Amino acid sequence: MARSRIKKSLLAGACAAMLSAVALAQAVRFDIPEGQLKDALDAYAKQSGVRLIYIADDVRGVGSRGVQGELPSDRALEQLLRGTGFIVERDETGAVAVVRAKPGATAVTSEVMETVSVFGRLDSDLAVGSKTGQTLRETPKTVSLVTRERIEEQNLSSLVDVLRQTNGVITNNYNAIDSWFFSRGYRVRTMQFDGGAPVMTGGYGFTLVPDMATYDHVEMLRGVDGMYSGAGDPGGVINLVRKRAKAVGQTSLLVSAGSWNYGRIDVDVTGPLTEDGRLRGRLAGTFQQRNYHYDHAESDKRIAFGTAEYDLTENTVLIGGFNYERRKEDAISAQGFPRYTDGGAVDLPIDASFSPDWAHWYFTSRELFTRVEHRYGDNGLLNFSATRLEQKSDNLVVTAIAFPGGVDRATGLGATALANGNQPDSSQDLLDLSANGTFQLFGREHRYTVGADYADVDAGRRKLLSTGATYAYPGTIPIPVGNFDPALYPRPTLVQTGYYPQDGYTQQGYYATLGLQLAEPLRLTLGGRYGQYRVHSVFYSTTADGTRTSQPSVTRYDDEKFIPSAALTWDFADRWTAYASYAETFLIQAQLLQAPLPGTPLDPVTGEGAEVGVKGELNGVNVALAVYRVERSGQGVRDLDYPFVPGDNGSSCCYIADANIISEGFDVEASGTLLPGWQLTAGYTYNSNEYDGATSAYFSSGAASLKQTPKHMTKIWTTWQLPGQYSRWSTNLGVVAQSETWVSGDARPAGSAVLVPTDFVQSGYAIWNASIKYRLSDHWSIGLYGDNLLDKKYYTLLGRTIANNTYGAPRNLVLTLRGTW
């Protein structure tokens, strides 16, 4: 049975066989350490350029002694497989497959054939957009992967770094902590760990800024996916897949030093903890200190991560672990710079900052997680995951705000210092339970998924703090934009002015999908999710010592909604699939009441997404094209036919659903091996969007950020391992380029006292990055990484006259020493 599937895939790979045959005869420098056979095969394919075909689940858990040195690719593959129980098979076309020497020894549990044609590998199945471990080609949505290998090749240390390199994603950064992500014109605020319940990324005291030290890879779904991610915006979903313990021992060390006193040490150790390998563990730690390109700022980050896995039975795995991060950001810049009253940019030096030394943002995050994976039947999977996330913060930041109309060009005055502080202590509890598998009906195999998830966010017992009248809006201390002296701004004393005994929300959902195989190449997938969402908050004013001075203000509202999804996939040719899909998501706004008085809750804001596309493989290169339309509709705006009337529990009347956003465009992405040693990832995104609704809802609907999404965007990255005697060297080159962006606001033309509508424009730009790496030995390598090589001065966040114009980082370099055993 297994061999028949191999034969079928061998015929499908005939078009690449000539390249494989040439590559097998060439001498190549190999550096593949002892470890999992699946990891070794992926590394072999990358280093040799030989395209392999194998059954992913069949090689999972099998060890390999690896291969080192310069030798022909066919001999290297034989050494790699020695003692594994697997052999090489070739058919008359020359295509290469790895199969068991004794086909009957182990049953095959997956029909998925895995071909190495993307950069890197995954330690687990694809989780975003489904619960079934579908491949990229089988997933009827636009998904990009950034693997662990690419993270290391480009030296990407944070989620911001990863998404900056991900096709179709815009990153806007106030600073190293406060970052916003956009896709297809909408903000992306939905995040998952290991494909579990949705995580709160910002708000209720949480600020999640994940470091890549604890994650194996990142999956980015662009567009709508409310089925498995709950309430949210229609921009997309970020899935962070944690590192897992491995059955073969391995240790890695990374030491980095670079611009602005950057220093970082990463240690990662994994391997079996018992002789039989049923218990496995992994520990990782990070220590990082750095300054920034702007004045005064310093950063200190410390991370500890641990996970263990135990095979309860042959079919059941128990996973548990922890993640701890302590981070201190001193003199952190907040919300950039204002503009001149006429709308012109205040062209300050790249190292300028309006932040005193005492400004800071500290937080400590603690996370506990567990998972149980149980395989049943031929290919069923029952998956349970639970996460407890706690975060405690202490922040005090200063903003230079030029209200109402900007900075006077002649005097440099007009901005004042505002300060605000907060000390939240919040928690999240996340649960997800799902079952998926296949069943036979009418002679065909069909798929199913059923499950439920739960997320509870608690930010209660939180004090509302004030910095006093000196730094209160609109501010009493002026900031001369060309001559900022931090010594003139005394540190305020934070005083309690209120208290939240309760503050948070709960959402839970029940979901199911059914994938019907209508014909051999045609599959129809139908699904639905019933979601419930509840908000609860209690607040009262206090004196500085916490004495209550007002009656509690109570905000409580809830809502529920059913959202459908549908997809049709057609395998119209070998290794090529066309698809069409439709999905929804929602955000509740039950606190807004619609007429007539006393009012009834507005329906949720709805996000709808439809896309058609094609995915396939061309000579070892994955190719994907998607055309999409995403609409966000029903945002509540004030109903001017009725006076404003406060309601109960934080509600108010009256509103109408009258604000819509439409975003359309297409994505093109390609990744894979072009020639032995040469790999490429490239993407292009076109987006056109418009807002239709009342001016009063321009900000609440998200329309104010629409034009931060460029109409054209390209991201390209390529890596090349030099051949022959120079094979110890490898080099990378990449670019992130986009067309112009703008935001709308008001400005006063020269000589006028009247504010007029104005667009603030940033021209298109390109940021180039490159690196070079040299392998010192079988275990050690050094690398030099450069970003913004042409030292382009640009805004990573474009603001208005009052504030928010934030510079991106100038040219910077990082030198690394990496060891792996």
C-alpha positions in Angstrom: 0.0 0.0 0.0 2.8 2.4 1.0 4.8 1.5 -2.1 1.8 2.2 -4.4 1.5 5.7 -3.1 5.3 6.2 -3.5 5.1 5.1 -7.1 2.3 7.5 -7.8 4.3 10.4 -6.3 7.4 9.2 -8.2 5.6 9.6 -11.5 4.4 13.1 -10.3 8.0 14.1 -9.7 9.3 13.1 -13.2 9.4 16.7 -14.3 12.2 17.4 -11.8 14.1 14.2 -12.2 16.7 15.5 -14.6 17.8 18.2 -12.1 17.8 15.6 -9.3 20.0 13.2 -11.4 22.5 15.9 -12.1 22.5 17.0 -8.5 23.1 13.4 -7.2 26.3 13.1 -9.1 27.8 16.4 -7.9 30.1 16.7 -4.9 28.5 18.9 -2.2 29.7 20.0 1.3 27.2 18.5 3.8 26.7 19.6 7.4 23.8 17.5 8.7 24.1 16.7 12.5 22.8 13.6 14.2 19.0 13.9 14.8 15.6 13.1 13.5 15.5 11.5 10.1 12.8 13.9 9.0 15.0 16.9 9.9 18.0 15.2 8.2 16.1 14.6 5.0 14.9 18.3 4.9 18.5 19.5 5.5 19.8 17.1 2.8 17.3 18.4 0.2 18.3 22.0 1.0 22.0 21.4 0.8 22.1 19.1 -2.2 19.2 20.6 -4.3 17.9 17.0 -4.7 14.1 16.8 -4.6 13.0 14.0 -2.3 9.6 12.3 -1.9 8.7 10.5 1.3 5.7 9.8 3.7 6.0 12.4 6.5 4.4 10.3 9.2 6.5 7.2 8.2 9.8 8.9 9.0 8.6 10.8 12.1 10.4 9.7 15.2 13.2 7.8 13.4 16.7 8.8 14.1 19.7 9.4 11.8 23.4 9.7 12.4 23.6 12.5 9.9 26.4 13.1 7.4 29.4 15.5 7.3 32.0 16.4 4.7 32.2 16.9 0.9 31.0 13.9 -1.1 28.6 13.1 -4.0 24.9 13.6 -3.1 24.0 9.9 -3.7 26.6 8.7 -1.3 25.6 11.3 1.3 22.0 10.1 1.1 23.1 6.5 1.6 25.1 7.4 4.7 22.2 9.5 6.0 19.9 6.4 5.8 22.3 3.9 7.1 20.8 2.0 10.1 17.4 3.7 9.8 15.5 0.9 8.0 14.9 3.1 5.0 16.3 2.9 1.5 16.3 4.9 -1.7 14.1 4.0 -4.6 14.2 5.5 -8.1 11.9 4.9 -11.0 12.6 5.0 -14.7 12.3 8.8 -14.6 15.1 9.1 -12.0 12.8 10.7 -9.3 14.0 9.9 -5.8 12.0 8.5 -2.9 12.8 7.3 0.6 10.9 4.2 1.6 11.0 1.5 4.3 13.2 -1.5 3.5 10.3 -3.7 4.8 7.0 -2.1 3.7 4.9 -4.2 6.1 6.8 -3.2 9.3 4.8 -0.1 10.1 1.4 1.1 9.0 1.1 4.4 7.2 -1.1 6.9 9.1 -1.2 9.7 6.6 -1.8 10.0 3.0 0.0 13.3 2.8 3.2 13.1 0.7 5.7 15.7 1.8 8.0 17.1 -0.8 10.9 19.4 0.2 10.3 22.6 -1.9 10.0 25.3 0.7 12.9 26.9 2.7 13.2 24.9 6.0 10.9 22.4 7.8 8.2 22.2 10.4 8.4 20.5 13.7 4.6 19.9 13.5 1.7 20.0 11.1 0.3 23.2 9.7 -2.2 24.4 12.3 -3.5 27.8 11.1 -6.8 27.9 9.2 -7.7 24.3 10.1 -7.4 21.7 12.8 -6.6 18.9 10.4 -2.9 19.4 9.7 -3.5 20.2 6.1 -0.6 21.0 3.8 -0.2 24.5 2.3 -1.7 23.3 -1.0 -4.7 21.7 0.7 -5.5 24.9 2.7 -8.1 27.0 0.8 -6.8 30.3 2.2 -3.6 32.4 1.8 -1.0 31.2 4.3 2.7 32.1 4.5 5.2 30.1 6.6 8.4 31.4 8.2 10.3 28.3 9.3 12.9 27.9 12.0 15.6 27.6 9.4 14.7 30.9 7.7 14.4 32.6 11.2 18.0 31.6 11.8 19.2 32.3 8.3 17.9 35.9 8.5 18.6 36.3 12.2 15.0 37.2 13.0 14.8 37.5 16.7 11.2 38.9 17.3 7.7 38.5 15.8 8.1 42.0 14.4 11.2 40.9 12.5 9.4 37.9 11.1 6.3 39.7 10.0 8.3 42.4 8.4 9.6 39.7 6.1 6.2 38.0 5.6 4.5 38.6 2.3 1.4 40.8 2.4 1.9 42.1 6.0 2.6 45.7 7.1 4.3 46.4 10.4 3.8 49.8 12.1 6.0 50.4 15.2 5.8 53.1 17.8 8.8 51.4 19.5 10.1 48.0 20.3 7.0 47.0 22.3 4.1 48.8 20.8 3.7 47.4 17.3 0.6 47.1 15.0 0.3 44.6 12.1 -1.9 45.1 9.0 -3.0 42.8 6.2 -5.4 43.4 3.3 -6.2 46.9 4.7 -7.2 45.7 8.2 -5.4 45.4 11.5 -4.3 41.9 12.6 -5.0 41.4 16.3 -5.8 37.7 16.4 -3.1 35.4 17.6 -2.9 31.7 18.5 -0.4 29.4 20.2 -0.1 26.0 18.5 -3.4 26.6 16.8 -5.3 26.8 20.1 -7.9 29.3 21.4 -7.5 33.0 20.4 -5.1 35.1 22.5 -5.6 38.7 23.6 -2.6 40.6 22.1 -3.3 44.2 23.2 -5.7 45.7 25.7 -6.8 44.8 29.2 -3.3 45.3 30.4 -1.7 42.9 27.8 1.1 43.8 25.4 2.4 40.7 23.7 5.7 41.1 21.8 6.8 37.5 21.3 10.5 36.6 20.9 11.4 33.8 18.5 13.6 32.1 21.1 10.6 30.0 22.2 8.9 29.2 18.8 9.7 26.8 16.0 8.0 28.7 13.3 5.3 31.2 12.4 2.2 30.7 10.3 0.4 33.8 8.9 -3.1 33.5 7.5 -4.1 36.6 5.6 -7.8 37.3 5.3 -10.8 36.1 7.3 -10.8 33.1 9.6 -13.4 33.4 12.3 -14.0 29.6 12.4 -11.1 28.8 14.7 -10.0 32.2 15.9 -13.2 33.7 17.4 -14.2 37.3 17.3 -11.7 39.6 15.6 -10.8 41.8 12.6 -10.8 40.4 9.1 -7.1 41.1 8.5 -5.8 37.7 9.4 -4.5 35.3 12.1 -1.0 34.8 13.5 -0.2 31.3 14.8 3.0 30.9 16.8 4.1 27.3 17.0 6.1 26.5 20.1 9.4 24.5 20.0 9.0 20.8 20.9 11.3 18.4 22.6 13.2 16.0 20.3 14.0 12.3 20.5 17.7 12.9 19.6 20.0 15.1 21.7 21.0 18.4 20.3 22.5 21.6 21.7 22.7 25.0 20.1 24.4 28.2 21.1 24.1 31.7 19.5 26.2 34.7 20.5 25.4 38.0 18.8 26.8 41.5 18.9 25.9 44.6 16.8 25.0 48.2 16.4 23.8 50.3 19.3 25.6 48.0 21.9 23.4 45.1 20.9 24.3 41.9 22.7 22.4 38.6 22.8 23.0 35.0 23.9 20.6 32.1 23.0 21.0 28.6 24.4 18.8 25.7 23.4 19.2 22.1 24.6 16.9 19.1 23.8 16.9 15.4 23.9 15.6 12.2 25.5 15.3 12.1 29.3 14.8 8.3 29.6 16.7 5.4 27.9 13.7 4.4 25.9 13.1 7.9 24.6 9.5 8.0 25.8 10.2 11.1 27.9 11.9 14.0 26.1 12.7 17.5 27.2 13.9 20.9 26.0 15.2 24.0 27.7 16.0 27.4 26.0 17.2 30.6 27.5 17.9 34.1 26.1 19.7 37.1 27.5 19.7 40.4 25.5 20.8 43.9 26.2 20.8 46.8 23.8 20.4 50.5 23.1 18.4 51.9 20.2 19.1 54.3 17.4 17.5 57.1 19.3 18.9 58.9 22.4 18.8 57.6 26.0 17.0 54.4 25.4 18.1 51.0 26.8 16.6 47.5 26.8 17.1 44.4 28.9 15.4 41.1 28.1 15.6 37.7 29.7 13.7 34.6 28.6 13.4 31.1 29.9 11.5 28.3 28.1 11.0 24.7 28.9 8.9 21.9 27.5 8.7 18.1 28.0 6.8 15.4 26.1 5.8 11.9 27.4 4.5 9.1 25.3 1.6 7.8 27.5 0.9 5.1 24.9 1.9 4.4 21.4 -0.9 6.8 20.2 -1.0 9.4 23.0 1.5 12.2 23.8 1.4 14.5 26.8 3.1 17.8 26.3 3.7 20.5 29.0 5.9 23.5 29.5 6.5 27.1 30.7 7.6 30.4 29.2 9.0 33.2 31.3 10.0 36.7 30.0 11.2 39.7 31.9 11.7 42.9 29.9 12.8 46.4 30.8 12.7 49.3 28.4 14.2 52.6 29.7 13.7 56.0 28.1 11.4 54.3 25.6 10.1 56.6 22.8 6.3 56.8 22.6 4.2 57.9 19.6 7.0 59.6 17.6 7.0 63.3 16.5 4.4 65.9 15.5 4.5 67.9 12.2 4.6 71.5 11.4 1.3 73.4 11.3 1.4 73.5 7.5 1.7 69.7 7.4 5.4 69.5 6.6 7.6 67.0 8.3 9.7 68.0 11.2 13.0 66.7 9.8 14.8 65.7 13.0 18.0 63.7 13.2 17.4 59.9 13.2 18.6 59.7 16.9 16.1 62.3 18.1 13.8 61.4 21.0 11.4 63.3 23.2 11.6 60.8 26.0 13.3 61.6 29.4 15.5 59.0 31.0 12.9 58.1 33.6 10.3 57.1 31.0 10.0 53.3 31.0 8.0 50.2 30.1 8.6 47.1 32.2 6.7 43.9 32.1 7.0 40.3 33.3 5.1 37.5 31.5 4.6 34.0 32.9 3.0 31.2 30.8 2.1 27.6 31.6 0.8 25.3 28.9 -0.2 21.7 28.3 -1.4 19.6 25.3 -2.6 16.1 24.8 -2.5 14.6 21.4 -4.3 11.2 20.9 -4.4 9.4 17.5 -7.3 7.0 17.0 -8.5 4.9 14.1 -6.6 5.1 10.9 -5.9 8.8 11.0 -8.1 10.5 13.6 -6.6 13.0 16.0 -8.0 14.3 19.3 -6.2 17.4 20.5 -6.6 19.3 23.8 -4.6 22.4 24.7 -4.6 24.7 27.8 -2.7 27.9 28.4 -2.4 30.1 31.5 -0.8 33.5 30.6 -0.1 36.2 33.2 1.5 39.6 32.6 2.4 42.3 35.1 3.4 45.7 33.8 4.8 49.0 35.0 4.9 51.8 32.4 5.4 55.5 32.5 5.8 57.2 29.1 5.9 60.7 27.6 4.3 61.8 24.4 5.1 65.1 22.5 1.7 66.2 21.3 1.1 69.3 19.2 -2.6 70.0 19.7 -4.6 71.3 17.9 -2.6 72.1 14.8 1.1 71.2 14.9 4.5 72.9 15.5 5.2 76.5 14.5 7.8 76.4 11.8 9.4 79.7 12.8 9.7 79.1 16.6 9.8 75.3 16.9 7.1 75.5 19.6 3.6 74.1 19.8 4.3 70.6 21.3 3.7 69.9 25.0 4.7 67.0 27.1 2.0 64.5 28.1 2.7 61.6 30.4 0.7 58.6 31.4 1.4 55.6 33.5 -0.2 52.2 34.2 0.5 49.2 36.4 -1.8 46.4 35.1 -1.8 42.8 36.4 -3.7 40.6 34.0 -4.3 37.0 33.1 -5.7 34.8 30.3 -7.0 31.3 30.4 -7.2 29.5 27.1 -8.7 26.1 26.3 -9.3 24.3 23.0 -10.6 20.8 22.3 -10.9 19.4 18.8 -11.2 16.1 17.0 -10.7 15.5 13.3 -10.3 12.6 11.0 -11.7 10.9 7.9 -14.5 8.5 7.2 -15.6 6.4 4.2 -19.0 7.0 2.5 -20.2 6.0 -1.0 -16.7 4.8 -1.8 -15.0 8.1 -1.1 -13.0 9.4 1.9 -14.4 12.5 3.6 -13.0 14.7 6.5 -14.5 16.1 9.6 -13.6 18.4 12.4 -15.5 19.2 15.6 -14.4 21.3 18.6 -14.8 24.0 21.1 -12.6 26.8 22.5 -12.7 29.1 25.5 -10.9 32.3 26.3 -11.2 34.3 29.5 -9.3 37.6 30.1 -9.1 39.1 33.6 -7.7 42.6 34.1 -9.5 43.3 37.4 -8.0 44.6 40.6 -6.4 47.3 38.5 -5.7 50.9 39.6 -6.3 53.9 37.4 -3.2 56.2 37.8 -2.7 59.9 37.0 0.5 61.8 36.5 -1.0 65.1 37.8 -1.9 68.4 36.2 1.7 69.1 35.0 1.5 66.3 32.4 -2.2 66.2 31.9 -3.9 66.9 28.6 -3.2 69.3 26.8 0.1 69.6 28.8 1.7 72.6 30.5 5.4 71.9 29.7 6.4 72.9 26.2 8.8 70.8 24.1 10.9 72.8 21.6 11.3 70.2 18.8 14.8 71.3 17.8 16.3 71.6 21.3 14.9 68.9 23.6 16.6 68.8 27.0 15.4 65.7 29.1 16.6 67.4 32.3 13.8 70.0 32.1 11.1 67.3 32.6 10.8 66.1 36.2 9.5 62.6 36.9 5.9 62.8 38.0 4.5 60.9 41.0 1.8 58.4 40.0 -1.4 59.0 42.0 -4.4 56.6 42.2 -7.6 58.2 40.9 -9.7 55.1 40.3 -10.0 51.4 40.6 -11.3 48.5 38.5 -12.4 45.6 40.8 -13.6 43.8 37.6 -12.4 44.3 34.0 -12.3 41.6 31.3 -14.2 39.5 28.8 -15.0 35.9 28.0 -15.6 34.3 24.7 -16.3 30.7 23.8 -17.2 29.0 20.6 -18.3 25.7 19.1 -17.2 24.8 15.6 -17.5 22.0 13.1 -16.5 21.4 9.5 -17.3 18.7 7.0 -15.1 18.0 3.9 -17.0 16.1 1.3 -15.0 14.4 -1.5 -17.5 15.0 -4.3 -15.2 13.5 -6.9 -11.6 12.3 -6.9 -10.2 15.8 -7.6 -13.1 17.8 -6.1 -13.7 18.6 -2.4 -16.4 20.7 -0.8 -15.8 21.9 2.8 -18.7 23.4 4.8 -18.4 24.7 8.3 -19.9 26.9 11.0 -19.1 28.4 14.4 -21.5 29.5 17.1 -19.7 32.1 19.3 -20.6 33.8 22.5 -18.9 37.0 23.8 -19.3 38.7 27.2 -17.7 41.9 28.5 -17.8 42.8 32.2 -16.2 45.9 33.9 -16.8 47.7 37.2 -15.1 51.1 37.9 -15.2 53.7 40.6 -13.2 56.9 41.4 -11.0 57.0 44.4 -8.7 59.3 46.4 -4.9 58.7 46.4 -5.2 56.2 49.3 -7.9 54.2 47.5 -10.9 55.5 49.3 -14.0 55.3 47.0 -15.5 58.6 46.0 -18.2 57.6 43.6 -20.8 55.0 42.9 -19.6 52.0 40.8 -19.9 52.4 37.0 -20.9 49.1 35.6 -20.4 47.9 32.0 -21.8 44.5 31.1 -22.9 43.4 27.7 -22.9 40.2 25.7 -23.8 38.9 22.3 -23.7 35.8 20.2 -23.4 35.0 16.5 -23.3 32.1 14.1 -20.8 32.4 11.3 -20.5 30.1 8.3 -17.6 29.1 6.1 -17.3 27.3 2.8 -14.6 26.2 0.5 -14.2 24.3 -2.8 -10.9 22.8 -3.9 -10.2 21.2 -7.2 -7.0 19.2 -7.9 -7.0 20.0 -11.6 -3.5 18.7 -12.3 -0.8 16.8 -10.5 0.5 19.0 -7.7 -1.9 21.9 -8.7 -5.0 22.9 -6.8 -7.6 25.6 -7.5 -9.8 26.8 -4.7 -12.6 29.3 -3.8 -13.5 30.1 -0.2 -15.8 32.2 1.9 -15.5 33.0 5.6 -16.8 35.4 8.2 -15.7 36.9 11.5 -17.3 39.4 13.9 -16.8 42.0 16.7 -19.6 42.6 19.1 -20.9 46.2 19.8 -23.8 45.4 22.1 -23.0 48.4 24.2 -24.3 50.6 21.3 -28.1 50.7 21.2 -30.3 51.4 18.3 -33.5 53.3 18.2 -36.3 53.6 19.2 -35.6 54.4 22.8 -34.8 52.9 25.3 -32.9 51.0 22.6 -31.8 47.5 21.6 -28.3 46.3 21.0 -26.8 46.7 17.6 -25.8 43.6 15.7 -22.1 42.7 15.7 -19.7 44.2 13.2 -19.2 41.6 10.5 -16.1 40.8 8.5 -16.6 38.8 5.3 -13.9 37.5 3.1 -14.0 35.7 -0.3 -11.1 34.6 -2.3 -10.2 32.4 -5.3 -6.8 31.1 -6.0 -4.4 28.5 -7.3 -1.6 26.7 -5.5 1.0 24.3 -7.0 4.5 23.3 -7.6 6.7 24.1 -10.6 10.1 22.4 -10.8 10.5 22.3 -7.0 9.1 25.8 -6.4 5.8 26.4 -4.5 3.6 28.9 -6.2 0.4 30.5 -5.0 -1.9 33.2 -6.4 -5.0 34.5 -4.6 -7.6 37.2 -5.6 -9.6 38.4 -2.6 -12.3 40.8 -1.5 -12.8 41.6 2.2 -15.6 43.7 3.6 -16.1 45.0 7.2 -19.6 46.2 7.7 -22.0 47.4 10.3 -19.9 49.6 12.5 -22.1 51.7 14.8 -22.2 55.5 14.3 -24.3 58.1 16.1 -27.9 58.4 15.0 -28.4 62.2 14.7 -32.1 61.8 14.7 -32.0 61.1 18.5 -30.3 62.9 21.4 -27.4 61.0 23.1 -28.9 59.0 26.0 -26.7 57.0 28.5 -28.1 53.6 29.2 -27.5 50.9 31.8 -24.2 49.0 32.3 -22.1 51.2 30.0 -24.5 51.3 27.1 -25.7 54.4 25.2 -28.3 55.3 22.6 -28.8 55.8 19.8 -26.6 54.4 17.0 -27.1 53.0 13.5 -24.9 50.5 11.6 -23.5 52.7 8.9 -19.8 52.3 8.3 -18.3 49.9 5.8 -14.8 49.1 4.5 -14.1 47.3 1.3 -10.6 45.9 0.5 -9.8 44.1 -2.7 -6.6 42.9 -4.3 -4.4 39.9 -5.1 -1.4 38.1 -3.7 1.4 36.2 -5.5 4.0 34.2 -3.7 6.7 31.7 -4.7 9.2 29.8 -2.6 11.6 26.9 -3.2 14.8 25.7 -4.7 15.7 27.2 -8.1 19.1 25.3 -8.4 21.2 23.3 -6.1 22.2 25.6 -3.2 20.0 28.5 -4.4 16.7 29.1 -2.8 14.2 32.0 -3.2 11.1 33.4 -1.4 9.3 36.2 -3.3 5.9 37.8 -3.0 3.9 40.7 -4.4 0.7 42.1 -3.0 -1.8 44.5 -4.7 -4.5 46.2 -2.5 -7.2 48.7 -3.2 -9.5 49.8 -0.4 -12.2 52.4 0.4 -14.3 53.6 3.3 -18.1 54.2 3.0 -19.7 55.7 6.1 -20.1 58.6 8.5 -17.0 60.7 9.3 -17.7 60.1 13.0 -16.9 56.5 12.6 -13.7 57.0 10.6 -11.5 56.0 13.5 -13.7 53.5 15.3 -14.2 51.5 12.1 -10.4 51.2 11.5 -10.7 53.3 8.3 -8.1 55.8 9.6 -5.4 53.1 9.0 -6.5 52.1 5.5 -4.0 54.1 3.6 -1.2 52.8 5.7 -1.6 49.8 3.5 0.3 50.5 0.3 -1.3 49.7 -3.1 1.9 47.8 -4.1 4.2 45.8 -1.9 7.0 43.4 -2.7 9.1 41.2 -0.4 12.0 39.1 -1.8 14.6 37.0 -0.1 17.1 34.6 -1.6 20.0 32.5 -0.2 22.9 30.9 -2.1 25.4 28.3 -0.8 28.5 28.6 -3.0 29.4 25.4 -4.8 32.5 23.2 -4.7 35.5 24.4 -2.7 33.6 27.5 -1.6 30.7 25.6 -0.1 31.6 26.7 3.4 30.3 30.2 2.3 26.7 31.2 1.9 25.1 34.6 1.3 21.6 36.1 1.5 20.0 39.1 -0.1 16.5 40.6 0.5 14.4 43.6 -0.1 11.1 44.9 1.3 9.6 47.5 -1.0 6.3 49.4 -1.1 4.5 52.2 -2.9 3.4 55.4 -1.2 1.2 55.5 1.8 -0.7 58.4 3.5 -3.0 59.4 6.3 -5.7 62.0 6.3 -5.8 64.9 8.8 -5.9 68.7 9.1 -3.2 71.4 8.6 -3.0 75.2 8.4 -1.4 76.5 5.2 1.2 79.2 5.6 -0.5 82.5 6.4 -3.8 80.9 7.3 -5.5 80.4 10.7 -8.0 77.9 9.3 -7.5 74.1 9.4 -8.0 72.4 6.1 -8.2 68.7 5.2 -4.8 67.4 4.3 -3.2 64.1 3.3 0.2 63.4 4.8 2.2 61.3 2.3 5.2 59.1 2.5 6.7 58.2 -0.9 7.5 54.6 -1.8 10.7 53.1 -0.5 12.8 50.0 -0.4 14.7 48.5 2.5 17.5 46.2 1.6 19.1 43.5 3.8 21.9 41.0 3.3 24.1 38.6 5.1 27.2 36.4 4.6 27.9 33.3 6.6 31.0 31.1 6.8 31.1 27.6 8.3 34.2 27.3 10.5 33.7 23.6 11.1 31.1 20.9 11.3 29.7 22.5 14.4 30.5 26.3 14.2 29.7 29.1 11.9 30.0 32.9 11.9 27.7 35.4 10.2 27.4 39.1 9.4 23.9 40.5 9.0 23.0 43.9 7.7 19.6 45.7 7.6 18.6 48.9 5.8 21.9 48.7 4.0 21.3 51.9 2.0 20.5 53.8 5.2 17.1 54.9 4.0 15.3 57.4 6.3 11.7 56.5 6.4 8.6 56.4 8.7 7.7 53.0 10.1 4.5 54.8 11.3 3.1 57.8 9.5 1.1 60.2 11.7 -0.6 63.6 11.6 0.3 67.1 12.7 -0.3 66.4 16.4 1.9 63.2 16.8 2.8 59.6 15.8 5.4 60.2 13.1 8.0 57.5 13.9 11.3 56.8 12.2 12.3 53.3 11.2 15.8 52.0 12.2 18.8 53.2 10.1 21.5 50.9 8.8 22.6 48.4 11.4 24.9 45.3 11.6 24.9 42.2 13.7 27.8 39.7 14.0 26.9 36.1 15.1 28.7 33.0 16.3 26.6 29.9 16.1 27.3 26.4 17.4 25.3 23.2 17.0 26.1 19.8 18.5 
